[in-house]
Amino acid sequence: MKMVTILFTYNRPIHTKKVLQGLEQSYIHPKELYIFQDGPRADTDMEKWSEVNQMIKAVSFCDTHVIVSKANKGLARSIMDGTKYVASKCDAFIVLEDDCVPTKNFLGYMYSSIEKYRDEKRVYCITGYANKCTMDMDEYDAYFVRRTSSWGWATWSYCWNEFKPNPSDMDELRMDSEKSKQLLLWGNDLSNMLDANLNRGDDTWAIYWVLHVMSRDGLCLMPYKSLINNIGFDGTGVHGDCTREFDVDVEAEDRREWHLPNDISPNEGSIKYYLSHYGGYTALNTDKSKPHISIYGLGKYFRLNEKAITEKYYIECFIDKNKKGFWGGKEIIRPDVIEPEKITKVFVSLLNINEGRAVAAFLENEMGIERENIKVLGCDGFL
């Protein structure tokens, strides 16, 4: 199997140097390295851009191909064009950006994982970055999750060749009961990320890759201990944020062998972690022995109280005039198509209490639901 490594650069010489040093100091050098440099913009610091250009052309620790764009493509297009080009020349590829510094054993982990899961069609991605994970390790060095990471990652060319950025993947997930459950469990934050890309000018491809993999019930392998140190959140990058939120302790142990899971599914620890950090508790609301309710209003008030509500009640459905499809596996129905005989009890979950009272009156007078079966949260008491 032919595996190559790709590095995307632009005009950050200090960051690029650290990434190249990480690769050079690796226990296993890249078998073949493609380095892409995006072209300068009118406002680019040409001194820094030229410094990066000279640096990447001087790489000699492995077989290297340097490809410099004449025009400025931006981050997303640079990565999409570069990976498409390389995918046509190999079976699998590993991707680094100029702020993702690999540890000495990053490539060894990647090579082992790519080879082990090459024929597992549900495994779409291998990632080297690990979140600040508080869950206990099992007997393996890595675990599966249902969302991807773009900081030091790898995939197979056949997976990547079927990928086309498609915002409608989000709609597909929301309109399917089971897929909506997985979306809520693993990626409750993805809707805001997609909105930022479509409407606020964020230049990223990664949200579309996450949605693509989720919509196909795909999995990503993630190490318990990070093999990537992301040094890009210092205000110098395209997205400009300056934060320590993503600082992690990287794997310091001298590792040459990797114990990788044979069970191709998320473990209980990863589900609990992602639920608490990225998910919504409705996704695991399956205990039908609890009192049954329907929720009117799938907005901020419900989400603030979602954990408490789902711990005490089983949600049959949501009622919302602005949304459709499913939320965490529960159907969303319009208020005007309610069938009262199928409604056990309705909790009206709206921030505005007066609006909540008006909805309660509508449900009673227009839809025929008895008032004793309607509860306006924040007005009739909470739970």
N, C-alpha and C positions, 0 to 999 in steps of 0.2 A: 504494500500500500504506500503510495507516494503522499507524504505529508510535508507541507511547507509552512513557513511562518511569514506573516505580513506585519509590517510596522507602518503606521500612518503618521506623518509628521507635517509641520507647517513652519512656525517661526519661534519655537521655544527651545533654544539651544541647551539650556541647563537641564530641562526635563528630558529632552531627547538623549542627551549624553548619559543620564542615569539609566534610561531604559536600555541603551546599547551596552552599557557596562554590565547590567543585569544579565543580558543575553550572553555576553562574552564570558562572564564568570560562571555561567550555568554548567552543571555537571555534564550536561549533554548540549552541544551546540545545535543551533538550527540546521536541519539537513539542507535547507535552501531558504534564503531570506529575500523577500520582496519588500523594498522600502519605497513608499509613495510619499511625495511631497506636494502639497497643494500649491498652486501658483499664487503670487502676491496680489493683494488688492491695492487700490490707489493709496490707502492709508496704512499699508503694511510697513513695519520697521524693517527696511531692506538690509540693514546691517545684521540683524538677528536672523532674517530669512537666509541670507548668504552664508552665515555661520553654520546653520543647520545643513544647508546644501553641501558645503565643503565637508562637514562631518560625516554625512551619510555616504558620500562618494569615497571616503577614506576607509570604510569598513573592510576588514580583511580577515576576520576570524572565521568566516564561513563563505560559502558560495552565495553571492549577493547580486541582486538586480535592482537598480535604482531607476525609478520612473518619476519624472518631474512634470507636473502639469504646467502648460503654458498659461492657462487661465485659472482664475480662482473659482473653484467649484463649491466651496463650502464643505462643512464636515460631512453631512449626510450623503451628498452626491459623491464626494471623494471615496467614502467607504463603500457605497453601493457599486460604483464603477470599478474600484480596485479589486473588491472581492469577486465580482463577476468575471473579471479578466483572469484572476488567479485560479478560480474554480474550474476554468476550462483546461487547466494545465496540471491538475492534481486530483487526488481522491479525497483529501481532507486538508483543511487549513486552520491555522491558529492566528488569531488577530490580537494585536496590541496597538494601542494609541500612544502618543508621545508622553503621556502622563501616567501610564500603567507600568510600574517598575516590577519586573518579575524576580522572584527569589531564585536561588540556585537550583531548586528542584522543581520549578514550575514546568519546564519543558518535559521532564521525565514523567510527571503526573499526566500531562496532556497526551504524550505519546502512548502511555499505558492505557489511558481511558479511551482514546480514539480507537485503538486496536481492539480492546475488549468489547466495546459496544458497536462495532462497525456494522453488524448485521441486525441490531435491535432497532426496528423501524420506529418505535415509540421514543427513542432517545434522539433528540434533535440537537442538543447543545451540551458542551462541556464548559464550565467556567472555572477560572482560577481564583477569582475574588470571593471572599466569604464575608457575609454581614457580621456585625457584632453579635454573634450568636450566643445565647445564654442556655441553649438546650444541651443536655448531656450527650456525649458521644456514645455511639454503640461500638460494636467490634470493628467497624469499617472506618476508612479515612474520609469517606465522602457519602453523600446522601442525595436522593432525588427530590426535586421540587417541580412545580408546574409553571414556573416562569423563568425567563432567561435573564442573564446578566451580560452587560456589554463591556465589562472591564477585565480584559484578558480572557478570551473565550475561543472556542473552536467548534467547528461543525464539519459535516461531510458535504462534499460537492453536490451529491444528489439531493440532499436536504435543501441546500441553498439555491439550487437551480429551480426549485419549484416555488420559491418565495418571491412574491411581488408585494410591495407595500400597498395595503388596501384598508382604508378606514372602515369599510363595511364589515370587516372581520369583527369589530365591536358589536355591530348590530346582530350578526350571526350568533354571537355568544349570548346576547341578551334575549334572543327570541327562542332559545332552546332551553328547556327546563334543566337538564343535567349540566349543560355547558355554563348556564348562568350561575349555577351553584359553584362550579370550579372558578369562574371569574370572580365571584364575591369572596371566596375562600382565599385565593392567592393574589388577587389584584384589584382590591377595592379602590386603589389609588390610580388605576390606569385611565379611567375616564377623564380625570383632570389633566393627565399627561397628554392624552390625545387632543384635548381641547387646546392645550398650550401649543401643540404642534400645528394644529389646523388654523387657530384663530389668533394666536399671540406671537407667531413668528419663530418659535423654537426650531432650531435646525438639527433634528435628530431622526435617525432611522430606527432606533432601538425599540420604540413603542410599537412599531408595526411588526417587528420580528417577534416580540412577546405575544402579540395578539394572534399572529400567524400560527405560532407553536401551540398556544392555548386552544385555538379553534380546531386543531387537529389532535387534541388530546395528547400532545407531546410532553416530554420531560426533559429536564436539564440536570446534569450532575454537578453538585457543588461540594467543595471540600469543607470539612469542619473548621480547619485553620487556613486563613487566607494565604495564598501564594502570590498575591498581587498587592502592592502598596500604591494606591492612587494618590499621586502628589499634585493633582491638577486643581484642587479647590483652594487655590491661593490668589484668585483674582486674575490670573493670566490667560485663562482658557476662553473658548468661544462663548460658553454660558456664564462666565464671569463671576460665579459665586465664590465667596471666601468663607470657608467653614471648616470645622474640625469634626463634623458629624460622621464622616466616613473614614476617619482614621481607625486602623485596626492593627492588632499585633499579628505580624506575619509569622508563618511557620519557620522556626529557627532550627529545627532538627535536621540533621544530615540524613535525607531520605533517598534511597535508591530503589525501593520496592513499595508498591502501593496495594493495600487491601481494599478492593472495590466491591460494592454490593452486587449480589447475583439477582436479588429480587428487584425487578424493574418497577418500582412503585414508591411513592413517598412514605416515609415511616411516621409513626405517631408523633415523634418529637418535632419533625419539620412542619407537620400540619398545625400543631399547637403554636409553634413560633410564628408562622406566617399569618395565622388567624389573628393573633394578638397584635402584630405589627402592620399587616397590610390588608387584613380581611374584615368580613362582617359576620357576626355570630348567627345570622339567619341561615347561613350555609350549612350549619350543623344542627339546625332546629328540626329534629326528626322524631322526637319522643311524643308519640300520639296519646300517651297516657296522661299528659298534662291537659289542663283546661284549654279548649279550643277557642281561638279568637280570629277575627279579621282585622287588619290595620287599614284605616283610612288615612292616607297621607304618607307618601314615601319620601319625606324630606328631612330637614335638619333635626327637627324635634325627635323623630323616630330614631335617627341614627345616633343621637346623643344618648338615647335610652335603650338602644337595641340589646345590649348585653343583659340588662336587668329584665327586659320583657321576655326575651327568648329563654332565659333561665326558668321563668315561672309558667310560661304559656307556650302552647303549640300554635303557630300561625298557619291558618288554612290558606289565606290569600291576602293580597294587598288591593286596596281600592284607591285609584288615583286617576284624575282626569287628564293629567299631562304626560303620563308614562304608559308604556305598553310592553308586552313581553313577559319576562320573568325576573324576579329578584331573588337570588339565592335559591332557585328551584321552586319558588312560590309564584303562582300566576298573578299578574296584575290585571285587574278588570276595571272597566269604566264605571262610574257611579250610576249611569243611566241604564246599565244592563244587569244590575244586581238582581239576583233571584232570592227574595227574602227567606224562602223556605230552606235555602242552603246555607244561610248565615246563622251561626250560633250566637256570637256576640261581636260587636264592633267597637274597637278602640279608635277614637278620632284623635289623630296625632298631628296637631298643627301648632305652630308657635303662637299664632294669634288666637286667643281664647274666644273672642267674639266671633271670629270666623268658624272656630270649632263648634260653637253653639248653633250657628246658622246651618252648618253641615248636619248636626244632630237633628235639627228640625226637619231638614230635607229628607233625611233617612227615615224619620218617623212618619211624616205627613205625605211624602211623595212616593217613597219606596216601600212603605208598609212594615217597617221594622219596629217592633215594640220598643218604647223608650227605655224600659228596664234592661234591654239588651244593648244599649248604646252608652258608651262611657267616653266623656271628653277629658282626655288626659290634661292635667294641669288645672282643670275646673272641677271635675267630679272626684278629685283626688288622683294620685298616681296609680300604683298597681293594686 
